[in-house]
C-alpha cells in the first residue's frame, strides 16, 4: 500500500499489524453490563414519533406548493424519516425477543412504505461486524475510499440520489417478474437485495426464518410500489415526485453519514478488533449536529463496533463511562472526531496524497 502523508492525530494505518488493546476491550464489556437491555419505552415512542412527524411533514411539503414553508417542511420530513429509517440498524442487532412486535411495526410503518424492508439489512450488516470479514473483500459495507481516486468520493455521494427510483423499480418490476422467471429472481436477490456499498458483494439465498420474512416483506413492498405508481392516475405526478425528492435527500444524508463512519484505510487484510475500532469514528458531544446526521446512536459508530449489541440509547452513557475510565490519552479516545466536515476533508486529502 502507498504510504500516506502523515496527518496530525492520525491513528496508525488500519492495515498495520496492531495488537488488541485488551484493557479497552475488557472495560467496554464490564462498564456496559448494566445498560445492555433494550428498553421498549424508548424504542417505540422514538420510532413512532419520528415516523409520524416525518409523514406529516412530507404531506405538508406536498400540499404547500412553494416558498420557504415548503422547503422547511421538506427538511423536517427528511430528518424525521431519516431517523425513523435508521432503526433498521437496531433491528439487525437486538435480540429477536427483546422488543416484541417492533420488527413488524417498523416494517409496516417505515420499511415497506420507504421500500426498504428490514430483510435488506438483516443478515447483511452482521457480516460487516464479523471479526475476519471487516474491511476485506467479503465485507458488504466496506470500500477503501481513502485509497481510491479523488472522483470516487463525489460519485459515492451522488449515486445515492438514484436510490428511491431504483427501489421503486425493484419492487414494482423486478420482484414480480422474478416470481415468474427464477433466474431473474436469483439475480435480483444476489445483486439488488442488500443495503451494501461493496459492488463485489453477492448475497446468498435466504434460509429458515429469513426466507419466510423475505416473502411477506417483498409482497408488502411490491403492493405498496404498485399503489405508488397507481397514485399518479388519481393524484397526478407531483405527490410522488415530491416524495421521491425527499427520499433522495434521506439517501444522500445517509450516504454522507456512511462516508464518515469509517476512515476507510484498510486495503483488504484482516484486522484486529482494536484496528477495526481505530478505523471507525465516534463524533461525541458537545457538538449537536451529529445527532441529526448520525441519529439513533450512530454518532458512536466506533463504540458500536466494540459493543455491537448495546442498544442505541445506552451508547452515550457507555461513551462517558469509558472516556472517564480510560482517559484522554487512551486508545479509546483516538477514535473521536469533532464533526463531519473535518472527516470528509481528511478522507478527501487521503485520496489526493496517495496519487
Secondary structure, 3 states (H helix, E strand, C coil): CCCCCCCCCCCCCCCCCCCCCHHHHHHHHHCCHHHCCCCHHHHHHHHHHHHHHHHHHHHHHHHCCCCHHHHHHHHHHHHHHHHHHCHHHHHCCCCCCCCCCHHHHHHHHHHCCCCCCHHHCCCCHHHHCCCCCCCCCCCCCCCCHHHCCCHHHHHHHHHHHHHHHHHHHHHHHHHHHHHHCHHHHHHHHHHHCCCCCCCCCCCCCCCHHHHHHHHHHHHHHHHHHHHHHHHHHHHCCHHHHHHHHHHHHHHHHHHHHHHCCECCCCCCCCCCHHHHHHCECECCCCCCCHHHHCCCCCCEHHHHHHCCCCCHHHHHHHHHHHHHHHCCCCCHHHHECCCHHHHHHHHHHHHHHCC
